[in-house]
Amino acid sequence: MRCVTVLGPSQTGKTTLVAKLASLEGTPRKSASPYGSSLTEFDFKDEAWCAIDTPGANEALALAQDALLVSDACILCISPTPDEAVLAAPYLRAIEASGTPCLIFINRMDEPRGRLRDVIAALQTYSNHPLVLRQVPIREGDRIVGSCDLISERAWRYREGQPSALIELPQDAVEREHEARAEMLEQLSEFDDWLLEELIEDREPASDTLFTISSRILKENRVIPVLFGSASHSNGIMRLMKALRHEAPPAAALRSRLAGSVEEAALSAVSFHAYHKANVGKTVLVRALADGLKQGAPLGGATLGPLQEAGNGKPISGSVEAGSVFAALKSDHLPATALLTQTASVEPPDWTTPPTPMLERILVPGSERDETKLSATLAKLAETDRGLKVMQEEGTGAALICAQGPVHLRDLRKTLSEVFRVEVSERAPNPVYRETISKPSDVRYRHRKQTGGAGQFADVQLSVRPNERGQGFTFGESVKGGTVPRNYIPAVEAGAREAMEKGPLGFQVVDVDVVLTDGQYHSVDSSDFAFRTAGKMGVKQALSQASAVLMQPVVRVEIHIPSVYSGGMVTLVSSLKGQVLGFDRDENAKGWDIFRALVPGGVLDELARSLRSATQGIGHFSKTFDHFEELYGKEADTIINAHGAGAHAH
């Protein structure tokens, strides 16, 4: 079996394209996962194929990356509109990083919205691989009614719902065909010395030889051939399928491509997708790279559970052949995405790492029963969804999830409800604020308490001062003459640290220096507990006198965007009260920039929304905490009052 992924932006007709390819001969077998990916198994020219159709939403890019991990080749399905070429940029980036041989199919050419050359030129902006046009359109007025293959120089006229008819190349298309063919040969000759010599000698290479050369170049992943058609009308589908059959690498080549951290000989399979279903549990999709895998066989360090055909869910009683795709049930030890030997699961290559999740939400359980199940359920989902991060909110311990975006979050809540019967609502997390002091304060605090037995006595004199930003809490002492015995000083420090947990404004206190300067003790009533209490209450009193100031978090963001959107980033960041740090070309992706900025931690949600809007959903950012800075005025008062009201309600 050979495996191909069909990927690309939404609304480009990927699902229709897969259905038409799979229906060229016989009846396809299709299955779908709850996350929107579908697998279609079919036969073509007595050979078994599996097509993986991945969702087009940018939030689902991780699913496309994982599918490339098991694909012999891929088809990038795109729009015929030049202005929409940028929507393919994330997919071209993933394809190039994966090293997967690729063919581009420009779909919906029955709706002409631009010149073919302009589409290819726009796509080339985001591809290090040369894009090689393999066909030219045959037109009648504005309509494309057929195509001419530039290698065989045979012309075909489209027929609705039927195979195209072989025709003579119309006279008005001859010059355009010759020009496009010469350009194609020149591009191919860069990767073949024989062809270069033929062109220099002005000899016309034979079509069979050109097909052999183009097949080798695609298998070596040197160029990206470009074909076109209209899947909904079955136009260009047979030509695309024949190109896949003759030019895509065999299944054995994938094993060599993945060999790196795993020895090629030891690589038995690759897992690339997993999901949960009610009453079934975890299902893992696997591609076999060696013969002999069956129920009970060792894989990934344990034995395989029951196997099913990926296309129709029928049980597999025997073993599967190398290249086959199957579903493994009751094999919970298998990660969602991994390189698998008989004895171990190995992390997949770095290029499969999903984009950093941009949407953070607190999930609020609907009932006490849901609350007890939520934590364990989210842990299960995080195992099968690498684009999801699960944490806890600081201060409350509530379940904090980081999702790729609104669609990803919606799918997550649907899975929680339908599969695990856990109902949740959601809210935005509270930004992590801090407070500090703006002036020094000296206090003397005496803790005295008389109980039925031994009393409590501790007297401390403290000097409390602001620290430099980022220095945190520091403690020192300058006690003379043993007024506070050495063994009690650690207790004073512990009490001072405890006082930092909540300051006068209600937030954790940072960047404060406390020095114990003097004190008194009692030989009978003094204790660690008494001095700890004195340290804590003394520091609290000092903080209340030291003009507390609210501190907001400031995060450093790296925004990854196609260069065409870079011009709008300064305005976007400025509108969020951020500070632009600059931008550089992304060395790992042609046509992309990395834009750096500092923004307040409270605007990250708005940054994600604005970035999606400004970049048609393509841009994404990663973030790291940078520092805290003072916040004054009405904005600070609003936050302090809201925090106080929230704490009171809680």
C-alpha positions in Angstrom: 0.0 0.0 0.0 1.1 3.5 -0.7 0.0 6.4 1.4 -0.6 10.0 0.3 -1.8 13.0 2.4 -4.1 15.6 0.8 -3.7 18.9 2.6 -4.3 22.6 2.0 -6.4 25.5 3.1 -10.2 25.3 3.8 -12.6 25.6 0.8 -10.1 24.4 -1.8 -12.0 21.1 -2.4 -9.7 18.6 -0.8 -12.4 16.2 0.3 -14.0 16.2 -3.2 -10.5 15.6 -4.7 -9.9 12.6 -2.5 -13.4 11.2 -3.3 -12.7 11.5 -7.1 -9.2 10.0 -6.9 -10.5 7.1 -4.9 -13.5 6.5 -7.2 -11.4 6.2 -10.5 -11.6 2.4 -10.2 -14.0 0.6 -7.9 -15.6 1.7 -4.6 -13.4 3.4 -2.0 -13.5 2.5 1.7 -13.6 5.5 4.0 -13.4 6.2 7.8 -13.3 9.5 9.7 -11.9 10.4 13.1 -13.7 12.7 15.5 -11.1 15.4 14.8 -11.9 15.9 11.2 -9.2 13.8 9.5 -10.5 11.0 7.2 -8.8 8.0 5.7 -9.9 6.6 2.3 -8.5 3.3 1.0 -8.9 2.4 -2.6 -7.3 0.5 -5.5 -5.8 1.9 -8.7 -4.1 -0.2 -11.4 -4.1 -3.2 -9.0 -2.2 -1.3 -6.3 -3.6 -0.4 -2.9 -3.6 3.2 -1.8 -4.5 5.2 1.3 -5.4 8.9 1.1 -5.4 10.9 4.3 -7.6 14.0 4.1 -6.7 16.5 6.8 -8.8 19.5 8.0 -8.0 22.8 6.3 -8.4 25.0 9.4 -5.0 26.5 10.4 -5.7 25.3 14.0 -5.5 21.7 12.6 -2.1 22.1 11.1 -0.7 19.6 13.6 -2.9 16.9 12.1 -1.4 17.6 8.7 2.1 17.5 10.1 1.5 14.1 11.7 -0.1 12.7 8.5 3.1 13.8 6.5 5.0 11.6 9.0 3.6 8.5 7.3 3.1 9.7 3.7 5.1 8.5 0.7 4.0 11.8 -1.0 1.5 14.5 -0.6 -0.9 16.6 -2.7 -1.2 20.3 -1.8 -4.6 21.4 -3.0 -4.9 25.1 -3.5 -7.2 27.8 -4.9 -6.7 29.2 -8.5 -6.7 32.8 -7.0 -3.2 34.4 -6.8 -4.2 36.5 -3.8 -5.0 33.3 -1.9 -1.6 31.7 -2.4 -0.5 33.0 1.0 -3.1 30.6 2.6 -0.9 27.7 1.4 2.2 29.1 3.1 1.8 27.1 6.4 1.4 23.9 4.4 4.4 24.6 2.1 6.4 25.2 5.3 5.4 21.9 6.8 5.9 20.0 3.6 9.4 21.3 3.2 10.3 20.7 6.8 9.1 17.1 6.5 11.0 16.3 3.3 7.8 14.7 1.8 7.7 14.7 -2.0 4.9 16.9 -3.1 2.6 17.6 -6.0 0.6 20.8 -6.2 -3.0 20.5 -7.6 -4.6 23.9 -8.4 -8.2 23.0 -8.0 -11.4 24.6 -9.3 -9.9 25.8 -12.5 -13.4 25.9 -13.9 -13.7 29.2 -11.9 -10.9 31.2 -13.5 -9.9 34.0 -11.1 -6.4 34.8 -12.3 -3.5 33.8 -14.5 -2.0 30.4 -13.8 1.5 31.9 -13.9 0.6 34.4 -11.3 -0.7 31.7 -9.0 2.6 29.8 -9.3 4.7 32.9 -8.9 2.8 33.8 -5.7 3.3 30.2 -4.3 7.0 30.3 -5.2 7.4 33.1 -2.6 6.9 30.4 0.1 8.8 27.5 -1.5 12.5 26.7 -1.6 11.7 24.0 -4.1 11.2 25.1 -7.7 7.6 24.8 -8.8 7.5 23.2 -12.2 4.3 23.6 -14.3 3.6 20.3 -16.0 0.5 21.3 -18.0 -0.9 24.3 -19.8 -4.6 25.1 -20.1 -6.6 24.9 -23.3 -9.1 27.8 -23.3 -12.2 28.8 -25.2 -12.7 32.4 -24.3 -12.4 32.7 -20.5 -13.2 29.0 -20.0 -10.6 26.3 -19.5 -11.9 23.3 -21.5 -8.8 21.0 -21.4 -5.1 20.7 -20.9 -1.9 19.8 -22.7 0.7 17.7 -20.9 4.1 19.3 -21.3 6.1 16.1 -21.2 4.0 13.9 -23.7 2.7 17.0 -25.6 -0.6 15.3 -25.8 -3.7 17.5 -25.5 -7.0 16.5 -23.8 -10.4 18.0 -23.7 -12.4 17.7 -20.5 -15.7 15.9 -20.5 -18.2 16.2 -17.7 -18.0 13.2 -15.4 -16.1 11.2 -18.0 -12.5 10.6 -19.0 -11.0 13.4 -21.0 -10.8 13.0 -24.8 -7.5 13.1 -26.7 -7.5 15.9 -29.2 -5.2 17.8 -31.5 -3.6 20.8 -29.7 -5.5 23.9 -30.9 -3.3 26.1 -33.1 -3.8 29.1 -30.8 -2.2 27.2 -27.9 0.9 25.9 -29.7 3.1 28.8 -29.1 2.2 28.9 -25.4 2.8 25.2 -25.1 6.2 25.4 -26.6 7.2 28.3 -24.4 6.0 26.5 -21.2 7.7 23.2 -22.3 11.0 25.0 -22.8 10.8 26.5 -19.4 9.9 23.2 -17.8 12.9 21.4 -19.5 15.2 24.1 -18.4 14.0 23.7 -14.8 14.4 19.9 -15.0 17.9 20.1 -16.6 19.2 21.7 -13.4 18.9 18.3 -11.8 20.0 16.1 -14.7 23.3 16.4 -16.6 22.1 14.3 -19.6 19.1 16.5 -20.1 21.2 19.7 -19.8 23.5 18.3 -22.5 20.6 17.5 -24.8 19.3 21.0 -24.5 22.7 22.6 -25.1 23.0 20.4 -28.3 19.5 21.5 -29.2 18.2 17.9 -29.4 14.6 17.1 -28.5 14.5 14.6 -25.6 12.1 11.7 -25.8 8.9 11.8 -23.7 9.6 8.4 -22.0 13.0 9.6 -20.9 11.5 12.9 -19.6 9.0 10.9 -17.6 11.8 8.8 -16.1 13.8 12.0 -15.2 10.8 13.8 -13.7 9.9 10.6 -11.7 13.4 10.4 -10.3 13.5 14.1 -9.4 10.2 13.9 -7.5 11.3 10.8 -5.6 14.5 12.8 -4.6 12.3 15.7 -3.5 14.1 18.2 -5.8 11.1 20.0 -7.3 7.3 20.3 -6.8 5.4 19.6 -10.0 2.2 21.6 -10.5 -0.9 20.2 -12.1 -4.4 21.6 -12.3 -8.1 20.7 -12.9 -11.5 20.7 -11.3 -12.2 17.9 -8.9 -16.0 18.6 -8.8 -16.1 18.0 -12.6 -13.5 15.1 -12.5 -11.2 17.3 -14.7 -7.5 16.5 -14.4 -8.0 13.8 -11.8 -6.7 10.8 -13.9 -3.6 12.8 -14.8 -3.0 13.6 -11.2 -3.4 9.9 -10.1 -1.1 8.7 -12.9 1.5 11.2 -11.8 1.2 9.8 -8.2 1.4 6.2 -9.4 4.5 6.7 -11.6 6.4 9.4 -9.7 5.7 9.1 -5.9 8.3 7.0 -4.0 7.5 3.4 -2.9 6.6 2.7 0.7 10.1 1.5 1.4 11.5 5.0 0.8 9.6 6.3 3.9 11.6 4.1 6.2 14.8 5.5 5.0 13.5 9.1 5.3 12.5 8.6 8.9 15.7 6.8 9.9 17.7 9.1 12.2 17.1 8.7 15.9 16.0 5.1 15.1 18.0 2.6 13.1 16.3 1.9 9.8 16.4 -1.9 10.4 14.7 -1.5 13.8 11.9 0.8 12.6 8.7 -1.3 12.6 5.9 1.3 12.4 4.8 4.9 12.9 1.8 6.0 14.9 0.4 9.3 13.6 -3.1 9.9 15.1 -5.1 8.8 18.1 -8.6 9.6 19.4 -11.1 8.4 22.0 -14.6 7.0 21.3 -17.3 6.3 23.7 -17.4 2.5 24.7 -14.3 1.9 22.6 -11.6 3.8 24.3 -8.4 5.0 22.7 -7.8 4.2 19.0 -4.3 4.7 17.5 -3.7 4.9 13.7 -0.5 3.2 12.7 1.4 2.6 9.5 3.4 -0.6 9.3 6.9 -0.3 7.9 7.8 -3.9 8.4 5.9 -7.2 7.8 4.4 -9.3 10.5 2.5 -6.9 12.8 -0.6 -8.5 14.3 -2.6 -8.7 17.5 -0.2 -9.8 20.3 2.9 -8.8 18.4 5.5 -6.6 20.2 5.4 -2.9 19.2 6.4 0.2 21.2 7.5 -1.8 24.2 4.3 -3.8 24.8 2.0 -6.1 22.8 -0.6 -4.9 20.2 -4.3 -5.2 21.0 -6.9 -6.0 18.3 -6.3 -4.5 14.8 -8.9 -3.0 12.4 -8.7 -1.9 8.8 -8.4 1.8 8.7 -10.8 2.3 5.9 -13.9 0.3 7.0 -13.2 -0.8 10.6 -13.3 -4.5 9.8 -11.2 -6.7 12.2 -7.8 -7.9 10.9 -7.3 -11.5 11.8 -3.8 -12.1 10.4 -0.8 -9.9 10.1 -0.5 -6.7 8.1 2.0 -6.1 5.3 4.6 -3.3 5.3 3.1 -0.1 4.1 -0.4 -0.9 5.4 -2.3 1.6 7.6 -4.4 0.1 10.4 -6.2 1.0 13.6 -4.9 -0.4 16.9 -7.4 -0.8 19.7 -6.6 -1.5 23.4 -3.0 -0.5 22.8 -2.9 2.4 25.2 0.8 2.2 25.5 1.2 3.6 22.0 1.7 7.4 21.8 -0.5 9.4 19.4 2.6 10.2 17.3 5.8 8.2 17.5 8.4 6.1 15.7 7.9 2.6 16.8 10.3 -0.3 17.2 9.4 -3.6 18.8 10.8 -2.5 22.2 10.3 1.2 22.3 8.4 4.4 21.3 10.7 7.1 20.0 9.8 10.8 19.8 8.9 11.9 16.3 11.1 14.5 14.5 11.1 18.1 15.6 9.3 19.3 12.5 6.1 17.6 13.7 6.0 19.9 16.8 2.6 21.8 16.6 2.5 25.6 16.7 2.4 27.0 20.2 -1.2 27.1 21.4 -2.5 30.7 21.5 -5.8 30.4 23.2 -5.9 29.9 27.0 -9.1 29.0 28.9 -10.1 27.9 32.3 -12.5 24.9 32.1 -15.2 25.1 34.8 -16.8 21.7 35.6 -20.6 21.7 35.5 -21.0 19.5 38.6 -19.1 17.9 41.4 -19.0 14.6 39.5 -17.5 16.4 36.5 -15.0 18.1 38.7 -13.6 14.7 39.9 -13.3 13.4 36.3 -12.0 16.5 34.6 -8.3 16.3 35.5 -7.8 12.7 34.5 -9.9 13.2 31.3 -7.8 16.2 30.2 -4.6 14.2 30.8 -6.0 11.5 28.5 -6.9 14.0 25.8 -3.4 15.7 26.0 -1.9 12.3 25.3 -3.7 12.0 22.0 -3.6 15.7 21.0 -0.1 17.2 20.9 -1.5 20.6 20.0 -3.2 20.8 23.5 -1.4 21.8 26.7 -3.0 21.2 30.1 -1.9 23.1 33.2 -3.3 24.6 36.4 -4.2 28.3 37.0 -1.9 30.0 39.4 -3.7 30.8 42.7 -6.8 28.7 42.0 -5.5 25.4 40.8 -8.3 25.3 38.2 -7.8 23.4 35.0 -6.1 25.7 32.5 -5.9 24.5 28.9 -4.0 26.0 26.0 -5.7 25.3 22.6 -4.7 26.2 19.1 -7.8 28.4 18.7 -11.6 28.6 19.0 -12.3 25.7 16.6 -9.8 23.5 18.5 -11.4 24.5 21.8 -14.9 23.7 20.5 -13.8 20.2 19.4 -12.2 19.6 22.8 -15.4 20.5 24.6 -17.4 18.3 22.2 -15.1 15.4 22.9 -15.4 16.0 26.7 -19.2 16.0 26.4 -19.9 13.2 23.9 -17.1 10.7 24.7 -16.4 11.3 28.4 -19.7 12.8 29.5 -18.0 15.7 31.2 -19.7 19.0 30.8 -17.7 22.2 31.2 -18.1 25.9 30.7 -15.1 28.2 30.0 -13.7 31.5 31.1 -10.6 33.5 30.3 -7.8 33.0 32.9 -6.9 35.9 35.2 -3.6 37.6 34.3 -0.9 37.0 36.9 -0.5 40.4 38.7 2.0 41.2 41.5 2.6 44.1 43.7 5.6 45.8 45.2 6.4 48.8 47.3 7.6 52.3 46.2 9.2 53.6 49.4 11.1 52.2 52.4 9.5 51.5 55.8 10.9 50.7 59.2 8.8 49.0 61.9 9.1 47.5 65.3 6.7 44.7 66.0 6.3 42.9 69.3 4.4 39.6 69.4 3.2 38.7 72.9 0.7 36.2 73.9 0.0 34.6 77.3 -1.8 31.3 77.4 -2.4 28.7 80.1 1.1 27.2 79.7 4.2 28.8 78.2 3.6 32.2 76.6 4.8 33.6 73.3 7.2 36.5 73.0 9.2 37.9 70.1 10.3 41.4 69.3 11.7 42.4 65.9 12.9 45.6 64.3 12.7 45.5 60.5 13.9 47.7 57.7 11.8 47.0 54.5 13.1 48.5 51.2 12.2 48.3 47.5 14.5 46.0 45.5 15.5 46.5 41.9 13.1 45.0 39.3 13.5 41.3 38.9 15.6 40.9 42.0 12.8 39.3 43.9 12.7 38.9 47.7 15.9 39.2 49.7 16.5 38.9 53.4 19.4 40.0 55.6 20.2 40.8 59.2 22.5 43.3 61.1 21.7 42.2 64.7 24.3 43.3 67.2 24.9 41.9 70.7 22.6 38.8 70.5 19.4 40.8 70.9 17.9 38.2 68.6 19.6 34.8 69.1 21.0 33.3 65.8 18.8 30.3 66.0 15.6 32.5 65.7 16.7 34.5 62.7 15.7 31.8 60.1 12.2 31.9 61.7 12.0 35.7 61.2 13.0 35.1 57.5 10.3 32.4 57.1 7.7 34.8 58.5 8.8 37.6 56.2 8.5 35.3 53.2 5.0 34.3 54.3 4.0 37.9 54.4 5.0 38.2 50.7 2.2 35.8 49.7 -0.4 38.5 49.9 0.2 42.3 50.1 -2.0 45.2 50.9 -3.5 45.2 47.3 -4.3 41.5 47.5 -1.5 40.2 45.3 1.8 38.4 45.8 4.6 40.8 46.7 7.8 40.9 44.7 11.1 42.8 44.7 11.4 43.6 48.4 14.4 43.6 50.7 13.9 42.9 54.4 16.6 43.4 57.0 16.3 42.4 60.6 18.2 45.1 62.5 17.3 44.6 66.2 14.9 42.9 68.6 14.4 41.3 71.9 13.7 37.8 73.2 12.5 36.0 76.4 14.5 33.1 77.7 11.3 31.1 78.5 8.5 32.4 76.2 10.5 32.9 72.9 10.3 30.3 70.2 10.6 29.7 66.5 6.9 30.1 66.2 6.8 33.4 68.0 9.6 34.9 65.9 8.0 33.6 62.7 4.8 35.3 63.7 6.6 38.5 64.6 8.4 38.5 61.3 5.3 37.9 59.3 3.1 40.5 61.1 6.0 43.1 61.2 6.6 42.8 57.4 2.8 43.1 56.7 2.7 46.3 58.8 5.7 47.7 56.9 4.2 46.8 53.5 1.0 48.7 54.4 3.1 51.8 55.1 5.3 51.6 52.0 3.0 52.7 49.3 2.1 49.5 47.5 2.1 49.5 43.7 0.4 47.1 41.3 2.7 45.2 38.9 1.5 43.8 35.6 3.2 41.0 33.7 5.0 41.8 30.5 5.6 39.0 28.1 8.0 38.7 25.1 6.2 37.4 22.0 7.6 36.0 18.8 5.0 36.4 16.1 5.5 34.1 13.1 3.9 35.5 9.9 4.2 35.5 6.2 6.2 38.6 5.2 3.3 40.1 3.4 1.6 40.8 6.8 4.7 42.3 8.5 3.8 45.9 7.7 0.6 45.7 9.8 2.3 44.3 13.0 3.6 47.7 14.3 0.1 49.1 14.4 -1.3 45.9 15.9 1.2 45.8 18.7 0.9 49.5 19.4 -2.8 49.2 19.7 -2.3 46.7 22.5 0.1 49.1 24.4 3.0 46.9 23.4 6.6 47.7 22.5 8.0 46.7 19.1 11.4 45.1 19.3 12.0 44.5 15.6 11.7 41.6 13.1 13.9 39.3 11.1 13.5 37.0 8.2 12.7 33.5 9.3 15.7 31.4 8.3 13.7 28.2 8.5 10.8 29.2 6.2 11.0 31.1 3.0 8.7 34.1 2.8 8.1 34.3 6.6 9.2 36.8 9.2 9.6 36.6 13.0 8.3 39.8 14.6 9.4 40.4 18.2 7.6 42.6 20.8 6.8 43.1 24.5 3.1 43.2 25.4 1.2 43.3 28.7 0.2 39.9 29.8 -3.5 40.9 30.0 -3.8 41.4 26.2 -2.7 38.0 25.0 -6.2 36.9 24.3 -6.8 40.1 22.2 -3.4 39.6 20.5 -4.5 36.1 19.4 -7.8 37.4 18.0 -6.2 40.4 16.3 -3.5 38.3 14.8 -5.9 35.7 13.4 -7.9 38.6 11.9 -4.9 40.4 10.4 -3.3 37.3 8.8 -6.4 35.2 7.7 -5.7 32.8 10.6 -2.1 32.0 9.5 0.0 34.0 12.0 0.8 32.5 15.4 3.0 33.5 18.3 4.9 32.0 21.2 5.4 33.8 24.5 7.8 33.9 27.4 7.5 35.9 30.6 9.9 38.8 30.5 9.3 41.1 33.6 6.8 42.9 35.8 6.2 46.6 35.5 4.3 49.2 37.5 0.7 49.9 36.5 -1.0 53.1 37.8 -4.2 55.1 37.4 -7.7 54.0 36.6 -6.6 50.7 34.9 -4.8 49.7 38.1 -7.7 50.7 40.3 -10.1 48.6 38.1 -7.9 45.5 38.4 -7.5 45.9 42.2 -11.2 46.4 42.7 -12.1 43.4 40.5 -9.6 41.2 42.3 -11.0 42.2 45.7 -14.5 41.6 44.5 -13.5 38.2 43.1 -11.7 37.2 46.2 -14.6 38.2 48.4 -17.0 36.3 46.2 -14.8 33.2 46.3 
